[in-house]
Amino acid sequence: MVRNGAIAVALLACAVPVAGAPAALADDKPVSAKADRTPESQASSLAAETGDRVIVDAATTESSQVFANPDGTFTQEMNAAPVRARKDDGTWAPIDTTLVREADGSARAENTTAGLTFSGGGKGDGLVTLKDEGHALRLGWPTALPEPRLDGATATYAGVLPDVDLKLTALDSG
């Protein structure tokens, strides 16, 4: 009976990997080689090679960034409010609320976390349009609008009511 137990222990020992040894995958590459393909490990390797910290692009958000340091550690820098937004091409760029005139006369904020467009004048039903994650919010004005004067992040619609100008200002979030 002891003999059967010894055989079972011997068979079981063959199936359990040795502690500290990398487990082999189906393609006979160690697990650690597969882990080296993560954005974090790639940035960490590059930081060690160059001696400079390297941004982990996949971990970037509107208000935080993660950096791989040359010593193998990571640093996360966080902001209380968004400081960058994705551009149409998917790259990150600093927030820029400067209004630019579009071909149709509307005014668009250069780079904010939500797409922001102000009316170029005319019918008041599309005074402001905010777009974010496939959704849109549209605000109107009850009367016709004059063409706005643009100054940085502010669009001014002069004389919307007697002695009243309407000023709209783009913010980092729209």
ABEGO torsion letter per residue (X at the ends): XAAAAAAAAAAAAAABBBBGBBBBBAAGBBAAAAAAABAAAAAAAAAAAAGBBBBBAAABBAABBBBBBAAGBBBBBBBABBABBBBAAGBBBBBBABBBBBAAGBBBBABBABBBBBBAEEBAAAABBBBBGGBBBBBBBABBBBBBBBBEABBBBBGABBGBBBBBBBBAAX
